[in-house]
Amino acid sequence: MSFFDIITNVVNGFASSSVDSGAGVWNPLVLAIALFVLVIFVLIIRAFGNKDYNKKTDQTKPFMSGNVDQDDDENVSASNMYWGFFEALKPLYKPILAMHNGNLNDYIGIFMVMLGVVLLLILLI
């Protein structure tokens, strides 16, 4: 008997407590068991975490690309932090930056056109 047969028998055994939603069968007991197994799995992974972490040390400070942390009243802007990244990708995002006007309707329109193109590609493939 395969694993799939065992799962099918378990689910069929709980069929009397299942809910038919029209789009399939939803079984709350199987869902509760799956969530319980998932929580146990997450707790096992979490148990292997780094136990040396201490909130009262410099471990809580953000990583500033290897630079020494400055005074609390000074901030490093994103344009300085990611200068090389933006310079390398400037040819890619410069046309998009020209389209930026702050109007939410334009962004939603562009999103809808892109979504239509993606759905059309999915239907054609």
BELJOPE-V932428 format. One record per residue. N is the residue number from 1. RES is the residue in three letters. SS is DSSP state (a for helix, b for strand, c for the rest). PHI is phi in whole degrees, 0 to 359 (NA if undefined). PSI is psi in whole degrees, 0 to 359 (* if undefined). Layout:
n = {N;N}
res = {RES;RES}
ss = {SS;SS}
phi = {PHI;PHI}
psi = {PSI;PSI}
//
This chain:
n = {1;2;3;4;5;6;7;8;9;10;11;12;13;14;15;16;17;18;19;20;21;22;23;24;25;26;27;28;29;30;31;32;33;34;35;36;37;38;39;40;41;42;43;44;45;46;47;48;49;50;51;52;53;54;55;56;57;58;59;60;61;62;63;64;65;66;67;68;69;70;71;72;73;74;75;76;77;78;79;80;81;82;83;84;85;86;87;88;89;90;91;92;93;94;95;96;97;98;99;100;101;102;103;104;105;106;107;108;109;110;111;112;113;114;115;116;117;118;119;120;121;122;123;124;125}
res = {MET;SER;PHE;PHE;ASP;ILE;ILE;THR;ASN;VAL;VAL;ASN;GLY;PHE;ALA;SER;SER;SER;VAL;ASP;SER;GLY;ALA;GLY;VAL;TRP;ASN;PRO;LEU;VAL;LEU;ALA;ILE;ALA;LEU;PHE;VAL;LEU;VAL;ILE;PHE;VAL;LEU;ILE;ILE;ARG;ALA;PHE;GLY;ASN;LYS;ASP;TYR;ASN;LYS;LYS;THR;ASP;GLN;THR;LYS;PRO;PHE;MET;SER;GLY;ASN;VAL;ASP;GLN;ASP;ASP;ASP;GLU;ASN;VAL;SER;ALA;SER;ASN;MET;TYR;TRP;GLY;PHE;PHE;GLU;ALA;LEU;LYS;PRO;LEU;TYR;LYS;PRO;ILE;LEU;ALA;MET;HIS;ASN;GLY;ASN;LEU;ASN;ASP;TYR;ILE;GLY;ILE;PHE;MET;VAL;MET;LEU;GLY;VAL;VAL;LEU;LEU;LEU;ILE;LEU;LEU;ILE}
ss = {c;c;a;a;a;a;a;a;a;a;a;a;a;c;a;a;a;c;b;b;c;c;c;c;b;b;c;a;a;a;a;a;a;a;a;a;a;a;a;a;a;a;a;a;a;a;a;c;c;c;c;c;c;c;c;c;c;a;a;a;c;c;c;c;c;c;c;c;c;c;c;c;c;c;c;c;c;a;a;a;a;c;a;a;a;a;a;a;c;a;a;a;a;a;a;a;a;a;a;c;c;c;c;a;a;a;a;a;a;a;a;a;a;a;a;a;a;a;a;a;a;a;a;a;c}
phi = {NA;276;299;297;296;296;297;298;295;296;296;294;292;264;299;290;260;275;245;269;266;91;249;141;256;244;246;294;290;295;297;296;294;297;295;297;297;296;297;299;298;296;295;294;296;296;295;274;292;287;271;274;293;223;291;264;239;288;295;273;284;290;280;253;57;85;281;292;296;272;300;293;276;255;237;257;285;295;295;280;294;245;303;297;298;291;294;291;259;303;297;277;262;297;297;290;295;293;281;290;230;86;271;297;298;295;294;294;298;296;299;294;296;297;297;298;297;296;296;296;297;295;292;283;268}
psi = {128;168;321;320;321;314;319;317;321;313;318;329;332;12;332;337;8;158;126;112;1;336;10;184;132;121;113;329;318;321;318;320;317;318;321;314;320;317;317;317;316;318;325;316;319;329;336;5;172;119;357;359;133;124;343;17;188;357;340;351;147;151;122;49;35;356;151;137;133;182;160;334;356;140;149;120;159;330;328;322;321;31;311;321;313;323;321;326;9;320;335;320;353;316;325;323;327;330;346;118;355;0;118;327;324;318;318;321;316;319;317;321;314;319;319;318;316;315;322;317;320;319;326;333;*}
//
